[in-house]
Amino acid sequence: MNQIDSLKEQIAKTEVVLAESRENFEKNPNSYSAQLLLLSTENYLADLLKQLDTLQAQR
């Protein structure tokens, strides 16, 4: 598996976690940990997408 495929796999898994994090935050909007998990997951996904864009641009 090359690096791009690996990143795509990580992105897919992170999108699932993000959906779960959003659902958890909607159920617990006053929870600091739910908010922190949502924000960190969003940032991690953004980083993965940037890495994917960079790798695809190099091809």
C-alpha positions, -999 to 999 in steps of 0.1 A, spaced: 0 0 0 15 33 -10 14 65 11 -16 80 -7 -37 49 -1 -27 48 35 -37 84 40 -70 78 23 -76 49 47 -68 71 77 -91 98 63 -120 74 60 -115 61 96 -112 97 109 -144 107 91 -162 79 111 -147 91 144 -157 127 134 -193 117 129 -193 100 162 -177 130 179 -203 153 164 -231 131 176 -216 130 211 -211 168 212 -248 173 201 -259 151 230 -235 168 254 -230 204 242 -218 216 276 -192 188 279 -156 202 276 -143 167 267 -169 163 239 -160 197 225 -122 190 228 -126 156 210 -147 172 182 -122 200 177 -91 178 178 -107 153 154 -116 181 130 -81 194 131 -66 160 126 -88 154 96 -78 188 81 -41 178 86 -47 145 68 -64 162 39 -36 187 36 -11 159 35 -31 141 8 -33 173 -13 5 177 -10 12 141 -20 -12 143 -49 3 176 -61 38 160 -61 27 133 -86 
